[in-house]
Amino acid sequence: MRALDQRLRAVAPALVDETPLPTGNPATDAGEVLEALVASVQRRPESSRVWLLLAALTAGLPPADAVRRARRRLELLAARDAVVWLMNDAASVMTSSDAAAEVELVTDRPVVDVHFTAGNDLSTGIQRVVRRLLPRWAPDHDIRMVRWDDDRAFRGLTQREQRRVMGEDHAGGATGGQRRVIPWQVPVLLLEVPVAEHGVRLAGLAEFSPNTVALIGYDCIPAVSAELVTEPDREKFAEYLELVKYVDVVGAISASAAAEFDGFVSALPAQGLVGPRVVTCGLPTDGTIAGGDVVVPPPVPEVICVGTVDRRKNQIALVEAAEHLWREGLEFQLRLVGPSHGQTEEMAQLANTLNGVGRRIYLDREVSDSILDAVYRTARMVVFPTLHEGFGLPVAEALSYGVPVVTSDFGSTREIAEGNGALLVDPQDVYALADAMRRLLTDDDLHAELVQQARSRVTRTWDDYAAELWEVLVP
């Protein structure tokens, strides 16, 4: 009851003119404040006020259906009956660990959701974007970074989590005790693709709260190229699009990604919805990574592919192209850098088979800035034969190191690679892949020409991107 009283008093300034004074009895205090809040919301039963009342009562961000149901009850019931109904509806919270949660109403700064990056050391494309944005935003903007607590609500970051999202050493630091965060009339920025459990509550926040909600739009691959992803991923993305319907702004990472989101938004008027404003805010094309350690060159030219091993990234075709060249007698080694997803066992078996006949093929599952810096600095080329991409960060990073690239001749990879030090191919044509790789392995003049193109191209930096994205996402 003491925690409930704290939560209700935290949101009271946004809902009532005067909050009842505390008596020292937690049950009495919580009851009096709840009655005052309910009476005020019943006089002005806007959905945003119902949303805030439920957020305080349940110590979580309420989903849309809960807001609709509660609003109907508050409009129909007498004040005391409404209080009883709300308490009964929240009974499951009152008997769980959530009952002791306290909250903070954030009204003075943007709230930035970095849940996955804060909780993991993985360094896939989205995490690398987050870890390059936050160190640039934090010194210039007063922001509140948050992650999810029990999949119900935002909470502040521990010291360790904050260092992790800032790309700093994350050993040690405080591990708990953060209050849950309820944003109110502030920008809420979503830098990652939320999981389904979070997406449902974020959709309620975007639809009913007075916050502006903006997100980075990475791609619509599970909808546009459904055959390239798993059934669970398609289902998760359908739930993600339910959130996209109600956000205010999508900052798309490429013109190709913007076209995909625009296509989705164009269909929303059929549901009576306007949808978000979609703005192209391309990721940086200058993608060098902090490094600097001494790197030992490989014994033979090295071909690198950076990215999660799955069907969409198309590494199996790359390995097949490499085998054609090995059979021709070309000397080189192939290194696949990135975690496995949908083709873990198949790729591992293929690599073992090829290793058994003397092929130099290596699978690096650990990805970090130091590893990426090392492989880019020693690579003869980077091959990125993706079948569908929102941007293609490894392409931009490789070109920033002056490493020639072989990549797909369409979409976002063509946007950033054409004429900038790359050979563009049909990624499903194994022979075209092999031919491009052969040329870069054997033709030193062509290799040098592409290196020069890569080093002389016009680029935009992470500083440019961070500044532009802030202007797009924060009104």
C-alpha positions, -999 to +999 in steps of 0.1 A: +000+000+000+029+023+007+042+017-029+007+022-043+004+055-025+038+066-039+028+057-075-005+075-072+011+106-057+038+106-085+012+110-112-013+132-092+001+165-103-009+156-139-044+146-129-056+168-100-052+203-087-046+192-051-034+159-037-048+148-003-023+152+024-007+120+039-020+108+072+007+082+079-016+053+072-005+038+039-039+021+032-059+052+040-035+075+021-036+053-010-074+050-009-079+088-006-055+096-034-071+069-056-106+083-050-094+118-058-077+106-091-107+086-101-131+115-095-109+138-115-106+114-144-143+108-144-149+145-148-126+145-178-123+110-191-098+115-219-080+084-229-046+100-220-057+105-184-071+070-181-038+057-195-018+076-168-041+064-140-037+028-151+000+032-154+003+043-118-022+018-105-005-012-122+031+000-121+033-006-159+025+008-193-011-003-200-019-019-233-045-003-255-073-028-247-069-021-210-073+016-216-104+012-237-120-011-211-112+011-182-125+042-199-158+026-205-161+016-169-151+050-156-177+067-178-205+042-166-198+036-129-203+058-099-170+070-083-168+045-055-179+016-078-152+027-103-126+026-075-136-010-066-136-021-102-101-006-108-087-023-077-103-057-087-090-053-122-055-046-109-057-075-083-031-096-101-006-067-098-014-061-061-005-097-053+027-099-073+062-084-071+050-054-091+030-043-060+062-029-044+073-010-075+077+027-073+075+051-102+089+083-115+069+106-138+093+120-164+080+153-178+111+173-187+133+153-211+131+127-239+129+091-228+151+067-249+143+030-249+176+010-253+164-023-237+183-049-257+216-030-260+216-022-223+212-059-214+235-076-239+270-074-252+260-084-288+272-061-315+249-067-345+238-037-367+211-023-344+233-024-313+262-007-332+238+021-342+227+026-306+263+025-292+273+052-317+243+074-312+241+076-274+277+089-268+269+117-293+235+126-279+242+124-242+266+154-239+243+177-259+208+166-248+193+159-215+179+124-221+166+096-199+178+062-210+155+033-200+150-004-205+121-027-196+114-042-161+095-075-162+082-067-197+057-043-181+073-009-177+104+013-184+130+016-157+162+036-154+195+020-163+220+007-138+256+021-140+267-011-158+239-009-183+246+027-190+282+020-197+272-008-220+250+014-242+276+041-242+301+016-256+323+018-225+338-008-202+308-023-184+323-044-156+308-037-121+284-010-112+250-008-095+227-037-104+192-027-093+168-004-074+158+018-102+122+032-102+099+025-131+096+054-155+063+068-168+068+094-196+043+122-197+041+148-225+077+141-236+093+125-267+097+087-264+124+075-288+126+038-298+161+031-312+156-007-314+129-030-328+109-039-296+100-075-288+063-084-290+057-081-252+069-045-252+053-036-286+018-042-272+024-017-244+042+007-266+013+007-290-010+017-261+015+045-251+016+057-287-021+056-293-034+070-260-007+089-240+002+126-247+038+116-255+052+119-290+066+085-301+093+082-327+114+053-339+142+044-362+128+024-391+153-002-400+133-022-426+101-040-434+118-072-445+095-097-427+065-082-445+081-074-479+103-105-481+084-129-459+100-159-475+134-150-462+124-151-425+109-176-401+072-178-392+079-166-356+097-136-370+068-128-394+044-130-365+066-107-343+068-082-371+031-081-376+028-070-339+056-045-345+035-029-373+006-025-349+029-001-330+041+016-362+005+025-369+003+049-339+038+064-337+044+100-348+076+097-368+097+070-385+133+079-392+141+054-420+178+044-423+178+045-461+156+056-490+148+019-496+136+015-460+116+047-462+098+034-493+088+002-474+074+021-445+057+046-468+040+017-485+027+004-451+015+039-441-003+044-474-026+015-465-036+029-431-064+052-442-084+021-450-085+016-412-093+052-405-057+060-394-032+086-406-001+068-396+034+083-389+054+108-409+082+088-426+115+107-431+146+093-448+176+098-424+203+076-439+228+059-417+264+071-419+285+061-449+317+068-429+318+038-406+353+034-392+355+016-358+377+024-328+406+001-329+443+007-333+459-026-320+486-042-340+470-067-364+488-097-379+480-100-416+466-134-427+489-158-446+468-155-477+443-129-490+413-128-468+376-125-480+353-112-452+316-113-448+301-095-418+265-103-407+243-127-389+244-161-407+209-167-420+190-172-453+186-135-459+223-127-457+229-154-482+262-167-470+256-202-484+258-187-519+291-170-509+306-202-497+296-220-529+312-192-550+343-195-529+345-232-535+344-226-573+375-204-569+393-228-546+387-255-572+403-232-598+434-231-575+431-196-561+447-191-527+426-172-502+407-176-470+371-169-462+360-155-428+323-152-418+320-128-389+286-127-371+263-147-349+242-175-363+205-173-367+186-195-391+214-215-407+236-224-378+238-261-382+239-261-420+268-235-421+287-253-394+285-286-413+295-270-446+325-253-430+336-286-413+333-304-446+354-278-465+379-276-437+383-313-440+395-310-476+419-282-469+397-251-475+405-221-453+370-211-440+365-197-405+333-188-386+337-161-360+306-160-338+319-133-314+315-098-327+330-067-311+344-034-323+379-047-319+372-078-339+355-058-367+383-033-368+409-060-371+391-079-400+384-047-420+420-036-417+434-069-431+407-079-456+413-081-494+376-075-499+343-077-481+315-097-498+279-089-486+255-108-509+223-100-490+189-107-505+172-078-487+186-051-465+175-020-447+209-003-451+239-026-452+262-013-424+291-037-432+292-022-468+296+013-454+321+002-428+343-017-453+343+012-478+354+035-449+384+013-444+392+015-482+383-021-486+366-030-520+332-046-517+311-071-536+275-066-529+239-068-542+229-047-572+196-033-558+181-016-528+200+001-500+233-016-508+233-002-543+224+032-528+256+033-507+280+012-529+275+022-565+305+041-579+321+041-544+345+012-545+323-018-551+313-044-577+275-049-578+261-084-586+230-105-586+235-121-552+215-153-562+239-159-592+267-179-577+288-176-608+285-138-608+296-138-572+326-160-580+335-138-610+335-106-590+356-123-563+380-137-588+385-102-604+393-087-570+417-115-560+436-115-593+434-080-608+456-057-587+448-027-609+411-031-604+416-036-567+436-004-565+410+015-585+382+005-561+403+013-531+408+048-545+371+051-552+363+041-516+387+065-501+377+095-522+339+091-519+317+117-503+306+105-469+284+115-440+297+108-404+281+095-373+281+131-360+261+141-390+237+113-385+232+119-348+225+155-353+200+150-382+183+121-365+177+142-333+160+168-354+138+142-371+128+123-340+125+151-314+099+178-323 
